[in-house]
Amino acid sequence: MTEATMQQPTASRPEISLVVNTFQKPRHLRLVLESIAAQQGVGGCFEVVISDDGSTDDTASLVDAWSRRAAFPIRFLTRPHDGFRLAEVRNRGTRVAAGDFLLFLDGDCILPPDHLATYLSRRRTGTALLGGCGRLTRELSDSLDSGAVSAADPRTLLVPSERRLLTRRHRKSWWQSLLRHPSKPRLVGNNFGVWASDYRRVNGFDERFLGWGQEDDDFGLRLRAAGVRLESILDATCSLHVWHPTEGSVTQRWRDGGNVGYFLRRGRLTACRFGLTNRSAADIVWGLPDDLHDSPLGRRIDRVLADGQRAGPYERCEVDVVVRPGRATFQRPAECRLLMTAGNPRIEGSLRRRADRIVPVRDAADGLLADEDLSALFESVG
């Protein structure tokens, strides 16, 4: 599939790159660009990367017109639409972003005039910033024009109940951070900032998330696993969501989303397998048991993973492997514990409980799986 790009030259390296995702909403994107143009105190500090999911309307011509007159660099990327692929769209924009700090923004969320300045002033090493968004009513959204976006602080357009909700959300997030909650505050993808180095460390968004939902929850958990602190800045700023009809793949309840099953899997790797880059089995650090050569299955695994990186005894690894029949147990600090079995061996209850994934590798007709099938299995782990 081909990818189209347009780019305005960048005079110097920006401090911050705004990565804006969009699809089939040129009016909303125009309002977003107008709110970016109205930012105060950040002239020359930022660039905008618009990553499009294959719009067939006026989006490309709108961005082209803006790139000719804007006082800030604008880059535009698009490719033919192939379903809802938000993780891929965000990664694609990040690959061309030049800033050391990344601010992700949905293309239907306008910004108050101090938004970028707030992010720049609150950046700290090892911390990702969660801005969140307030929701404008449908009536106000339908009547919104460029004058309302650029002439005044658009936060005044929020109804009182929405302002109170944002205040409560920040207070809750503050307590969750203070108590070092393992999964909260949640990272919501429509408005957050992260250092580009931290984004690369976890390999960006996991592109195995297809359709709406959970890709940002997964990204937030992997940032935490990498030692990045997630901190709300709703006390200082938020974006404002301009109403539009709900996307087709959106579900009423989080738990009904099509990605929930994959998100809830055990053995999540901090650096995902399919993100900014595709990490093959050779890129993974494997922990292999000391009895690997004592069984036909173990010897096959040794051959299939010959090019993989191997952790020493008790050294940290990404995937720790145990084979049954065999005598070894999980012995390394690991992100994923993989138990592989041939035949119908006895599996101790403690081993079964510790395993994140149990994989029988005997083909009913031909005995052990072929090497290529074992290779495919290892490519799916994590």
C-alpha positions as CSV (number, residue, x, y, z in Angstrom):
1,M,0.0,0.0,0.0
2,T,1.3,3.4,-0.9
3,E,1.7,6.2,1.6
4,A,1.4,9.9,0.7
5,T,3.3,12.6,2.6
6,M,3.6,16.4,2.4
7,Q,6.1,18.3,4.5
8,Q,7.0,21.9,5.3
9,P,10.8,22.4,5.9
10,T,11.9,22.6,9.5
11,A,14.4,25.3,10.3
12,S,15.6,23.8,13.6
13,R,14.8,20.9,15.8
14,P,11.5,21.5,17.6
15,E,11.2,21.0,21.4
16,I,7.8,19.3,21.0
17,S,6.0,17.4,18.2
18,L,2.2,17.4,18.1
19,V,1.1,14.1,16.6
20,V,-2.5,14.5,15.5
21,N,-4.5,11.6,14.3
22,T,-7.5,12.2,12.0
23,F,-10.0,10.4,9.7
24,Q,-12.8,11.9,7.7
25,K,-13.3,15.0,9.9
26,P,-11.9,18.1,8.0
27,R,-14.1,20.6,9.9
28,H,-12.9,19.3,13.2
29,L,-9.3,19.2,12.0
30,R,-9.6,22.8,10.8
31,L,-10.7,23.8,14.3
32,V,-7.8,21.9,15.9
33,L,-5.3,23.6,13.6
34,E,-6.8,27.0,14.4
35,S,-6.4,26.3,18.1
36,I,-2.8,25.3,17.6
37,A,-2.2,28.5,15.7
38,A,-3.6,30.4,18.7
39,Q,-1.0,28.9,21.1
40,Q,0.8,31.6,23.2
41,G,4.4,31.8,24.2
42,V,5.7,28.8,22.1
43,G,6.6,30.3,18.8
44,G,9.3,28.3,17.0
45,C,9.2,25.6,19.7
46,F,6.9,23.0,18.0
47,E,5.9,21.2,14.8
48,V,2.7,19.4,13.9
49,V,2.5,15.9,12.4
50,I,-0.9,15.0,11.1
51,S,-1.3,11.3,10.6
52,D,-4.4,10.4,8.6
53,D,-6.1,7.0,8.5
54,G,-7.0,7.2,4.8
55,S,-9.5,10.1,4.5
56,T,-11.1,10.4,1.1
57,D,-12.7,13.9,1.8
58,D,-11.1,17.3,1.9
59,T,-8.6,16.5,4.6
60,A,-5.5,16.5,2.4
61,S,-6.3,19.7,0.6
62,L,-7.1,21.4,4.0
63,V,-3.7,20.4,5.4
64,D,-2.0,21.5,2.2
65,A,-3.5,24.9,2.4
66,W,-2.5,25.2,6.1
67,S,1.0,24.0,5.5
68,R,1.5,26.9,3.0
69,R,0.5,29.7,5.4
70,A,1.1,28.3,8.9
71,A,3.9,29.8,11.1
72,F,4.8,26.4,12.3
73,P,6.0,23.3,10.4
74,I,3.3,20.8,9.3
75,R,3.9,17.3,8.1
76,F,1.1,15.1,6.7
77,L,1.0,11.4,6.2
78,T,-1.8,9.2,4.9
79,R,-2.4,5.8,3.4
80,P,-5.4,3.9,2.1
81,H,-8.0,3.2,4.8
82,D,-7.9,-0.4,6.1
83,G,-10.2,-0.4,9.1
84,F,-9.8,1.4,12.4
85,R,-6.0,1.3,13.0
86,L,-5.3,4.0,15.6
87,A,-2.2,2.4,17.0
88,E,-0.6,2.2,13.6
89,V,-1.7,5.7,12.8
90,R,0.0,7.1,15.9
91,N,3.2,5.1,15.3
92,R,3.4,6.3,11.7
93,G,3.2,9.9,12.8
94,T,5.9,9.3,15.5
95,R,8.4,7.9,13.0
96,V,8.7,11.3,11.3
97,A,8.4,13.4,14.4
98,A,11.6,15.4,15.2
99,G,10.8,16.6,18.7
100,D,12.3,15.2,21.9
101,F,8.9,15.4,23.5
102,L,5.7,14.1,21.9
103,L,2.2,15.4,22.5
104,F,-0.6,13.1,21.1
105,L,-3.9,14.7,20.2
106,D,-7.0,13.4,18.6
107,G,-8.1,15.4,15.5
108,D,-11.4,16.3,17.1
109,C,-10.0,18.0,20.2
110,I,-9.3,21.8,20.3
111,L,-6.7,23.3,22.6
112,P,-6.8,26.3,25.0
113,P,-4.1,28.9,24.2
114,D,-1.7,27.9,27.0
115,H,-1.9,24.2,26.3
116,L,1.6,23.7,24.7
117,A,3.2,26.1,27.1
118,T,1.8,24.1,30.0
119,Y,3.2,20.8,28.6
120,L,6.6,22.4,28.0
121,S,6.8,23.8,31.5
122,R,5.6,20.6,33.2
123,R,8.0,18.1,31.4
124,R,10.2,16.1,33.7
125,T,12.5,13.2,32.9
126,G,10.8,9.8,33.5
127,T,7.3,11.2,33.5
128,A,4.4,11.1,31.0
129,L,1.8,13.9,31.3
130,L,-2.0,13.1,31.1
131,G,-4.1,16.0,29.9
132,G,-7.5,14.5,29.3
133,C,-10.3,16.3,27.6
134,G,-13.6,18.0,28.4
135,R,-16.6,17.3,26.2
136,L,-18.5,20.1,24.4
137,T,-22.2,19.7,23.9
138,R,-23.5,18.8,20.5
139,E,-25.3,22.2,20.2
140,L,-22.2,24.2,20.9
141,S,-20.0,21.9,18.8
142,D,-22.3,22.4,15.8
143,S,-22.1,26.2,16.1
144,L,-18.4,26.4,16.8
145,D,-16.4,28.6,14.5
146,S,-12.8,29.8,14.2
147,G,-13.7,33.0,16.1
148,A,-14.7,31.1,19.2
149,V,-11.6,29.0,19.0
150,S,-9.0,31.8,18.7
151,A,-10.6,34.8,20.3
152,A,-11.0,33.4,23.9
153,D,-10.1,30.5,26.1
154,P,-12.3,27.7,24.8
155,R,-12.4,26.2,28.3
156,T,-15.1,28.7,29.1
157,L,-17.3,26.8,26.6
158,L,-17.5,23.8,29.0
159,V,-20.8,23.4,30.9
160,P,-20.3,23.6,34.7
161,S,-21.0,19.9,35.2
162,E,-18.1,19.0,32.8
163,R,-15.7,21.4,34.7
164,R,-16.6,19.7,38.0
165,L,-16.0,16.3,36.4
166,L,-12.5,17.3,35.2
167,T,-11.7,18.7,38.7
168,R,-12.8,15.4,40.4
169,R,-10.8,13.4,37.8
170,H,-7.6,15.3,38.5
171,R,-8.0,14.9,42.3
172,K,-8.6,11.2,41.9
173,S,-5.6,10.9,39.6
174,W,-3.4,12.8,42.1
175,W,-4.3,10.3,44.9
176,Q,-3.7,7.4,42.6
177,S,-0.3,8.7,41.8
178,L,0.5,9.4,45.4
179,L,-0.5,5.9,46.4
180,R,1.5,4.4,43.5
181,H,-1.5,2.5,42.1
182,P,-0.2,-0.1,39.7
183,S,-2.6,0.8,36.8
184,K,-4.0,4.3,37.5
185,P,-4.4,7.0,36.6
186,R,-5.2,5.6,33.1
187,L,-3.5,6.9,30.1
188,V,-6.2,8.1,27.6
189,G,-4.8,8.6,24.1
190,N,-6.7,11.8,23.1
191,N,-4.3,14.2,24.9
192,F,-1.1,13.1,26.6
193,G,2.6,13.9,26.4
194,V,5.6,11.5,26.6
195,W,9.3,11.8,25.9
196,A,10.2,10.3,22.5
197,S,12.9,8.2,24.2
198,D,10.3,6.6,26.5
199,Y,8.0,6.1,23.5
200,R,10.8,4.2,21.7
201,R,11.7,2.2,24.8
202,V,8.3,0.5,24.9
203,N,8.2,0.3,21.0
204,G,5.3,2.6,20.7
205,F,1.7,1.5,20.4
206,D,0.9,-2.2,19.9
207,E,-0.4,-2.5,16.4
208,R,-2.1,-5.8,17.1
209,F,-4.9,-3.6,18.6
210,L,-7.4,-3.3,15.7
211,G,-10.7,-1.4,16.0
212,W,-11.7,0.9,18.9
213,G,-10.3,0.7,22.4
214,Q,-7.7,-0.5,24.8
215,E,-4.5,0.4,22.8
216,D,-4.0,3.4,25.1
217,D,-4.6,1.3,28.3
218,D,-2.0,-1.1,27.1
219,F,0.5,1.6,26.2
220,G,0.1,3.2,29.7
221,L,0.7,-0.1,31.4
222,R,3.9,-0.7,29.4
223,L,5.1,2.8,30.2
224,R,4.7,2.0,33.9
225,A,6.5,-1.3,33.4
226,A,9.4,0.7,31.9
227,G,9.6,2.9,35.0
228,V,7.8,5.9,33.6
229,R,5.5,7.8,36.1
230,L,2.1,8.9,34.7
231,E,1.0,12.3,36.1
232,S,-2.3,14.2,35.5
233,I,-2.0,17.9,34.5
234,L,-5.8,18.5,34.5
235,D,-5.2,21.1,37.2
236,A,-3.6,23.2,34.5
237,T,-5.0,22.3,31.1
238,C,-7.2,20.0,29.0
239,S,-8.3,19.6,25.4
240,L,-11.9,20.0,24.4
241,H,-13.7,17.3,22.4
242,V,-15.8,18.7,19.6
243,W,-18.9,16.5,19.3
244,H,-19.4,14.1,16.4
245,P,-21.4,10.9,15.8
246,T,-19.9,7.8,17.5
247,E,-17.5,5.6,15.5
248,G,-18.9,2.3,14.4
249,S,-16.6,0.1,16.5
250,V,-17.1,2.0,19.8
251,T,-18.9,0.0,22.4
252,Q,-21.1,1.4,25.3
253,R,-19.1,-0.4,27.9
254,W,-15.3,-0.7,28.1
255,R,-15.4,-4.5,28.8
256,D,-17.4,-5.1,25.6
257,G,-14.7,-3.8,23.3
258,G,-13.3,-6.1,20.7
259,N,-9.7,-5.7,22.0
260,V,-10.5,-6.5,25.6
261,G,-9.5,-10.2,25.4
262,Y,-6.1,-9.4,23.9
263,F,-5.6,-6.5,26.4
264,L,-6.3,-8.8,29.4
265,R,-3.8,-11.5,28.3
266,R,-1.1,-12.5,30.7
267,G,2.6,-12.1,29.8
268,R,2.5,-8.6,28.3
269,L,6.0,-7.5,27.1
270,T,7.1,-4.0,28.0
271,A,8.4,-3.4,24.5
272,C,5.6,-4.8,22.3
273,R,6.3,-7.2,19.4
274,F,4.5,-5.2,16.7
275,G,4.9,-1.4,17.2
276,L,7.3,1.2,15.9
277,T,9.3,-1.8,14.7
278,N,8.4,-5.5,14.4
279,R,10.4,-7.4,16.9
280,S,11.2,-10.9,15.7
281,A,12.1,-13.9,17.9
282,A,15.7,-12.9,17.4
283,D,15.1,-9.5,19.0
284,I,13.6,-11.0,22.2
285,V,15.7,-12.0,25.3
286,W,14.8,-15.6,26.1
287,G,15.3,-17.5,29.3
288,L,15.8,-21.2,28.3
289,P,15.9,-24.1,30.9
290,D,19.0,-25.9,31.8
291,D,17.4,-29.2,30.8
292,L,16.7,-28.0,27.3
293,H,18.7,-30.7,25.6
294,D,17.2,-33.6,27.6
295,S,14.0,-33.9,25.5
296,P,13.2,-33.9,21.7
297,L,11.0,-30.8,22.2
298,G,13.8,-28.9,24.1
299,R,16.3,-29.7,21.3
300,R,13.8,-28.4,18.7
301,I,13.3,-25.2,20.7
302,D,17.1,-24.8,20.9
303,R,17.4,-25.0,17.1
304,V,14.4,-22.7,16.4
305,L,15.7,-20.0,18.8
306,A,19.3,-20.3,17.7
307,D,19.4,-16.7,16.6
308,G,17.6,-15.4,19.7
309,Q,19.2,-13.5,22.6
310,R,19.6,-15.7,25.7
311,A,19.7,-14.8,29.4
312,G,22.0,-16.6,31.7
313,P,20.8,-18.5,34.8
314,Y,18.8,-16.2,37.1
315,E,19.3,-13.2,34.7
316,R,16.3,-11.0,33.8
317,C,14.7,-11.9,30.5
318,E,11.6,-11.1,28.5
319,V,10.3,-14.6,28.0
320,D,11.2,-17.5,30.4
321,V,10.6,-20.9,28.9
322,V,10.0,-24.2,30.7
323,V,9.5,-27.5,28.9
324,R,7.5,-30.6,30.0
325,P,8.4,-33.4,30.1
326,G,11.4,-32.0,32.0
327,R,12.5,-31.0,35.5
328,A,13.4,-27.2,35.2
329,T,11.1,-24.5,36.7
330,F,10.7,-20.8,36.1
331,Q,13.8,-19.3,37.7
332,R,14.3,-15.9,36.1
333,P,12.7,-12.5,36.5
334,A,10.6,-12.4,33.4
335,E,7.7,-10.5,31.7
336,C,6.2,-13.6,30.2
337,R,6.4,-17.2,31.5
338,L,5.9,-19.7,28.7
339,L,5.3,-23.4,29.5
340,M,5.6,-25.7,26.5
341,T,4.4,-29.3,26.7
342,A,4.7,-32.4,24.4
343,G,2.3,-35.3,25.0
344,N,0.4,-35.4,28.2
345,P,3.0,-34.8,30.9
346,R,2.3,-34.2,34.5
347,I,2.3,-30.5,35.3
348,E,2.7,-29.4,38.9
349,G,0.0,-27.1,40.1
350,S,2.5,-24.4,41.2
351,L,4.1,-24.4,37.7
352,R,0.7,-24.2,36.0
353,R,-0.3,-21.2,38.2
354,R,3.0,-19.3,37.5
355,A,2.8,-19.8,33.7
356,D,1.3,-16.9,31.8
357,R,0.8,-19.1,28.8
358,I,0.7,-22.9,28.4
359,V,1.2,-24.2,24.9
360,P,0.9,-27.9,23.8
361,V,3.1,-28.4,20.8
362,R,2.2,-31.9,19.7
363,D,0.4,-32.2,16.4
364,A,-2.2,-35.0,16.7
365,A,-1.3,-36.5,13.3
366,D,2.4,-35.9,12.9
367,G,3.9,-35.8,16.4
368,L,5.8,-32.6,17.3
369,L,5.0,-29.5,15.3
370,A,7.3,-28.7,12.4
371,D,10.1,-26.1,13.0
372,E,8.2,-23.5,10.9
373,D,5.2,-23.9,13.1
374,L,7.3,-23.6,16.3
375,S,8.8,-20.5,14.8
376,A,5.4,-19.0,14.1
377,L,4.4,-19.8,17.7
378,F,7.4,-17.9,19.1
379,E,6.6,-15.0,16.9
380,S,3.2,-14.7,18.6
381,V,4.5,-14.7,22.2
382,G,4.0,-11.5,24.2
